Amino acid sequence: MKVFILLLASASVVFGIVHEVHLISQPLSLHGTDVSEDFKGEPIQARVVSFPSVTVGAMPEALISAVSASHRLPGPESYKVPEANLLTLCHIELESEMTKKGFLCTLDLSKLKMPKEIDFSAHTVLVLSIKAIKETLQRYYHSSKVNEKIMIKIVGTTEKNSSLRDLATSFKAGN
């Protein structure tokens, strides 16, 4: 058994598997709770929440995967909401890649579907999602003492929701 554990530990080093802990922000739904947050003067049951998360893989791509990862809010037995991440709930895909121009995050709305329990717009979901991406990458690049151009692109819109592309943005993350 000791030999097996040693081999397993060696494999992690040989194959370069590195587990890191980073503070991640996610756009979370607060449905099923009695809490609301102010969003541009209106109460909504959603907010951006930050928490530590273990990541593995290329950075900062692994951070973006963590932003869009499934999230169940811990709580008492009486709270039985299985999913809180708005990206997951609304079927919004988030992908990222390093390009020659900077780090590109793409929010794909081609499968967008607003659940009945979400009583605010896709626009609000995207604003919160972009805020979560910005917070996560700002922290990462600031702690790395590196500056990077970040671009957030929105694809997969329809004629009906094409104005959501206007939320695309770019910013400098880091010091």
DOTORNU-886806 format. One record per residue (C-alpha): residue number from 0; chain; x, y, z. Coordinates in Angstrom, 1 decimal. Layout:
N
+-----+-------+--------+--------+--------+
!   n ! chain !      x !      y !      z !
+-----+-------+--------+--------+--------+
! NUM !     A !      X !      Y !      Z !
...
+-----+-------+--------+--------+--------+
END
This chain:
175
+-----+-------+--------+--------+--------+
!   n ! chain !      x !      y !      z !
+-----+-------+--------+--------+--------+
!   0 !     A !    0.0 !    0.0 !    0.0 !
!   1 !     A !    2.8 !    2.4 !    0.9 !
!   2 !     A !    4.4 !    1.7 !   -2.5 !
!   3 !     A !    1.1 !    2.5 !   -4.3 !
!   4 !     A !    0.8 !    5.9 !   -2.4 !
!   5 !     A !    4.4 !    6.7 !   -3.2 !
!   6 !     A !    3.8 !    5.9 !   -6.9 !
!   7 !     A !    0.6 !    8.0 !   -6.9 !
!   8 !     A !    2.4 !   11.0 !   -5.3 !
!   9 !     A !    5.3 !   10.6 !   -7.8 !
!  10 !     A !    2.8 !   10.6 !  -10.8 !
!  11 !     A !    1.5 !   14.0 !   -9.6 !
!  12 !     A !    5.0 !   15.5 !   -9.8 !
!  13 !     A !    5.9 !   13.7 !  -13.1 !
!  14 !     A !    2.7 !   14.7 !  -14.9 !
!  15 !     A !    2.8 !   18.3 !  -13.4 !
!  16 !     A !   -0.6 !   18.2 !  -11.6 !
!  17 !     A !   -0.6 !   21.2 !   -9.4 !
!  18 !     A !   -3.5 !   22.0 !   -7.1 !
!  19 !     A !   -3.8 !   25.6 !   -6.2 !
!  20 !     A !   -6.2 !   27.5 !   -4.0 !
!  21 !     A !   -7.5 !   30.8 !   -5.3 !
!  22 !     A !  -10.3 !   33.2 !   -4.3 !
!  23 !     A !  -13.0 !   32.8 !   -7.0 !
!  24 !     A !  -16.0 !   35.0 !   -7.6 !
!  25 !     A !  -19.3 !   33.6 !   -9.0 !
!  26 !     A !  -22.6 !   35.1 !   -9.9 !
!  27 !     A !  -25.0 !   33.3 !   -7.6 !
!  28 !     A !  -28.8 !   33.1 !   -7.4 !
!  29 !     A !  -30.2 !   33.5 !   -3.9 !
!  30 !     A !  -33.6 !   31.9 !   -4.9 !
!  31 !     A !  -34.9 !   29.8 !   -2.1 !
!  32 !     A !  -33.7 !   32.2 !    0.5 !
!  33 !     A !  -35.3 !   35.3 !    2.1 !
!  34 !     A !  -32.4 !   37.5 !    1.0 !
!  35 !     A !  -32.2 !   40.1 !   -1.8 !
!  36 !     A !  -29.5 !   42.4 !   -2.9 !
!  37 !     A !  -29.6 !   45.9 !   -4.4 !
!  38 !     A !  -28.9 !   45.9 !   -8.1 !
!  39 !     A !  -29.0 !   49.4 !   -9.6 !
!  40 !     A !  -31.8 !   50.5 !   -7.2 !
!  41 !     A !  -33.8 !   47.3 !   -7.5 !
!  42 !     A !  -33.9 !   44.3 !   -5.1 !
!  43 !     A !  -32.9 !   41.0 !   -6.8 !
!  44 !     A !  -32.2 !   37.6 !   -5.4 !
!  45 !     A !  -28.6 !   37.4 !   -6.7 !
!  46 !     A !  -25.2 !   38.6 !   -6.0 !
!  47 !     A !  -21.5 !   38.0 !   -6.8 !
!  48 !     A !  -19.9 !   35.9 !   -4.0 !
!  49 !     A !  -16.2 !   35.1 !   -3.5 !
!  50 !     A !  -14.9 !   32.0 !   -1.9 !
!  51 !     A !  -11.7 !   29.9 !   -1.9 !
!  52 !     A !  -11.6 !   27.1 !   -4.6 !
!  53 !     A !   -9.0 !   24.5 !   -5.5 !
!  54 !     A !   -8.0 !   24.8 !   -9.2 !
!  55 !     A !   -5.9 !   22.6 !  -11.4 !
!  56 !     A !   -4.7 !   23.3 !  -14.9 !
!  57 !     A !   -3.4 !   26.2 !  -16.9 !
!  58 !     A !   -3.7 !   29.6 !  -15.3 !
!  59 !     A !   -5.8 !   31.8 !  -15.7 !
!  60 !     A !   -8.0 !   29.4 !  -17.7 !
!  61 !     A !   -8.6 !   27.2 !  -14.7 !
!  62 !     A !   -9.9 !   30.3 !  -12.8 !
!  63 !     A !  -12.5 !   30.9 !  -15.5 !
!  64 !     A !  -13.6 !   27.3 !  -15.3 !
!  65 !     A !  -14.0 !   27.8 !  -11.6 !
!  66 !     A !  -16.2 !   30.9 !  -12.1 !
!  67 !     A !  -18.6 !   28.9 !  -14.2 !
!  68 !     A !  -18.5 !   25.7 !  -12.1 !
!  69 !     A !  -21.6 !   24.3 !  -10.5 !
!  70 !     A !  -22.2 !   25.7 !   -7.0 !
!  71 !     A !  -24.6 !   24.5 !   -4.3 !
!  72 !     A !  -24.9 !   26.9 !   -1.4 !
!  73 !     A !  -24.4 !   25.0 !    1.8 !
!  74 !     A !  -27.2 !   25.3 !    4.3 !
!  75 !     A !  -29.6 !   23.5 !    6.6 !
!  76 !     A !  -31.7 !   20.5 !    5.6 !
!  77 !     A !  -34.6 !   22.9 !    4.9 !
!  78 !     A !  -32.6 !   24.6 !    2.1 !
!  79 !     A !  -32.7 !   22.2 !   -0.9 !
!  80 !     A !  -31.7 !   24.3 !   -3.9 !
!  81 !     A !  -29.3 !   22.1 !   -5.9 !
!  82 !     A !  -27.7 !   24.9 !   -8.0 !
!  83 !     A !  -26.9 !   28.5 !   -7.4 !
!  84 !     A !  -24.5 !   29.5 !  -10.2 !
!  85 !     A !  -26.4 !   31.8 !  -12.6 !
!  86 !     A !  -24.2 !   30.7 !  -15.5 !
!  87 !     A !  -25.2 !   27.1 !  -14.9 !
!  88 !     A !  -28.8 !   27.9 !  -14.2 !
!  89 !     A !  -29.2 !   29.9 !  -17.4 !
!  90 !     A !  -27.1 !   27.6 !  -19.6 !
!  91 !     A !  -24.5 !   30.2 !  -20.4 !
!  92 !     A !  -21.2 !   28.7 !  -21.4 !
!  93 !     A !  -18.0 !   30.5 !  -20.4 !
!  94 !     A !  -14.7 !   29.7 !  -22.1 !
!  95 !     A !  -11.3 !   31.4 !  -22.1 !
!  96 !     A !   -8.0 !   31.4 !  -24.0 !
!  97 !     A !   -4.8 !   33.3 !  -24.1 !
!  98 !     A !   -4.5 !   35.2 !  -27.4 !
!  99 !     A !   -1.8 !   37.4 !  -28.9 !
! 100 !     A !   -3.9 !   40.4 !  -27.9 !
! 101 !     A !   -4.5 !   39.3 !  -24.3 !
! 102 !     A !   -6.7 !   36.9 !  -22.3 !
! 103 !     A !  -10.1 !   36.3 !  -24.0 !
! 104 !     A !  -13.2 !   35.2 !  -22.0 !
! 105 !     A !  -16.2 !   34.3 !  -24.1 !
! 106 !     A !  -19.8 !   34.1 !  -22.8 !
! 107 !     A !  -21.8 !   32.0 !  -25.2 !
! 108 !     A !  -25.6 !   32.6 !  -25.1 !
! 109 !     A !  -26.6 !   30.2 !  -27.8 !
! 110 !     A !  -28.2 !   27.9 !  -25.2 !
! 111 !     A !  -29.5 !   30.6 !  -23.0 !
! 112 !     A !  -32.6 !   29.7 !  -21.1 !
! 113 !     A !  -33.9 !   31.7 !  -18.1 !
! 114 !     A !  -35.4 !   29.5 !  -15.4 !
! 115 !     A !  -38.8 !   30.4 !  -14.0 !
! 116 !     A !  -37.4 !   31.0 !  -10.5 !
! 117 !     A !  -35.0 !   33.7 !  -11.8 !
! 118 !     A !  -37.1 !   36.9 !  -11.8 !
! 119 !     A !  -34.6 !   39.2 !  -13.4 !
! 120 !     A !  -33.3 !   39.6 !  -16.9 !
! 121 !     A !  -30.5 !   37.9 !  -18.9 !
! 122 !     A !  -28.9 !   41.4 !  -18.9 !
! 123 !     A !  -28.6 !   41.3 !  -15.1 !
! 124 !     A !  -27.2 !   37.8 !  -15.2 !
! 125 !     A !  -24.5 !   38.9 !  -17.7 !
! 126 !     A !  -23.6 !   42.0 !  -15.6 !
! 127 !     A !  -23.2 !   39.9 !  -12.5 !
! 128 !     A !  -21.2 !   37.3 !  -14.5 !
! 129 !     A !  -18.8 !   39.9 !  -16.0 !
! 130 !     A !  -18.3 !   41.4 !  -12.5 !
! 131 !     A !  -17.4 !   37.9 !  -11.2 !
! 132 !     A !  -14.9 !   37.4 !  -14.0 !
! 133 !     A !  -13.4 !   40.8 !  -13.4 !
! 134 !     A !  -13.0 !   40.3 !   -9.7 !
! 135 !     A !  -11.4 !   36.8 !  -10.1 !
! 136 !     A !   -8.9 !   38.0 !  -12.7 !
! 137 !     A !   -8.1 !   41.3 !  -11.0 !
! 138 !     A !   -7.2 !   39.3 !   -7.8 !
! 139 !     A !   -5.1 !   36.8 !   -9.7 !
! 140 !     A !   -3.1 !   39.2 !  -11.8 !
! 141 !     A !   -2.6 !   41.6 !   -8.9 !
! 142 !     A !   -1.2 !   38.8 !   -6.7 !
! 143 !     A !    0.9 !   37.6 !   -9.7 !
! 144 !     A !    2.3 !   41.2 !  -10.0 !
! 145 !     A !    1.5 !   41.0 !  -13.8 !
! 146 !     A !   -0.6 !   43.2 !  -16.0 !
! 147 !     A !   -2.8 !   41.6 !  -18.7 !
! 148 !     A !   -5.3 !   42.9 !  -21.1 !
! 149 !     A !   -8.6 !   41.1 !  -20.6 !
! 150 !     A !  -11.3 !   40.9 !  -23.2 !
! 151 !     A !  -14.9 !   39.7 !  -22.5 !
! 152 !     A !  -16.8 !   38.8 !  -25.7 !
! 153 !     A !  -20.5 !   37.8 !  -25.9 !
! 154 !     A !  -21.5 !   35.4 !  -28.7 !
! 155 !     A !  -24.6 !   33.3 !  -29.5 !
! 156 !     A !  -27.1 !   36.1 !  -29.3 !
! 157 !     A !  -30.4 !   36.1 !  -31.3 !
! 158 !     A !  -32.1 !   38.9 !  -33.0 !
! 159 !     A !  -34.3 !   39.4 !  -29.9 !
! 160 !     A !  -31.4 !   39.7 !  -27.5 !
! 161 !     A !  -28.6 !   41.1 !  -29.7 !
! 162 !     A !  -28.3 !   44.1 !  -27.5 !
! 163 !     A !  -26.6 !   41.9 !  -24.9 !
! 164 !     A !  -23.5 !   42.0 !  -27.1 !
! 165 !     A !  -23.1 !   45.6 !  -26.0 !
! 166 !     A !  -22.0 !   44.3 !  -22.6 !
! 167 !     A !  -18.7 !   43.1 !  -24.1 !
! 168 !     A !  -15.8 !   44.9 !  -22.5 !
! 169 !     A !  -12.1 !   44.9 !  -22.1 !
! 170 !     A !   -9.9 !   46.0 !  -19.2 !
! 171 !     A !   -6.4 !   45.8 !  -17.8 !
! 172 !     A !   -6.0 !   43.4 !  -14.9 !
! 173 !     A !   -3.1 !   43.5 !  -12.4 !
! 174 !     A !   -1.2 !   46.2 !  -10.6 !
+-----+-------+--------+--------+--------+
END
